[in-house]
């Protein structure tokens, strides 16, 4: 297979090379209806009682962890062991919190039950408990599914088309010592990049709509402070969605009030360990999961003229997180490709639906069963920005 390496010149510093395959045109994509017919009909039918049973299970686990933490951890006399116990609780509760988050995610897609009002109520309650503005997220997330892989209109992890400002600034300052390509791959730079993404990525998305495409807004030319998910009149939303954004904000206010009064009844340190540490873990996992679903060396992105719904939906990858991914995270990591094709399929039917369409997809189906944590590091280092593929106009691939 012949390849060509094109060197793209950047001002001041040298950019990494872009490798493209000349004799590999985009394969023909299957029709969405053909894929739908291959999936057993029952896979599209959610069971309200089955979905509610998962809510009861996950809330019971979360409640048991809170009870155990309050009953036993404060009695540990050694402060070091007590802190370790709190951190262990926070980690485990964070895993359970992701499961609860995913159940609300099912509600947002209408995959929780056939009853729209029940979906909205359960989703609002569960997401509000995790300080997520349910309807606000639901609206922007629906557009992410509608335009997955679209460089201009997708709303999540749209890649850059040049090195980041942070890397370019650092390279400019160290021009006499290091060039851009070396700096991009430096472990310390990658660590800083990952820490920023994992600790603040969710908050910045909620506040400023970061990583969204330039044409993803419902209102163009809005100021940066009108790109938030908390403003009913934000450029993120349509006018008819404003009331639901207010309801989302009300849910957050109620939970914030509950946390405030809890800190008065207990103390702020206890509330931080009970809620704050799991909250950070939940956000870490969700940012990592979303990032790794849509960022992989084999996944293309598309300009508007080349993009189609099926092409974008197939520009995702299934990954593996073992027992936790299948049973605590409700398979969201393992079966994401089919979810982007048919988001109303309940998570408990996703495996069967995936197996049904894999023969039709062939090499168009992407799956990576390498270590999830190792992939997070490697992907952050190797997938930093995209460049046009000369062999496939309108297709962009990761610079290498």
VENQUIPE-V501142 format. One line per field, one symbol per residue. psi: psi as a letter, one per 40 degrees, with the letter a starting at -180 (. if undefined). A space follows every 10 residues. Layout:
psi = ???
This chain:
psi = hiiihhhhhi hdihiiihhi hdfgihihii iddddddehi dedehihddd dddddddddd dddddddddd ddddehdhdd dddddddddd dddddddddd ddddddddee ediehddddd ddddddddde fhgddddddd ddddddfheh ddeiehfhii eiiidddddd dddfdediid ddddehdddd ddddddddde dddddddefi eiidfeidhi fiidefeiee hdfiediide eddddddddd dddddddddd dddddbiddd dddddddddd dddddddddd dddehidehi iiiddeiidd dddefihhih faddddddef edddgddddd dgeehideed ddddddeddd dbeehhhhei hddddddddd ddgdiiiihd eghehhihi.
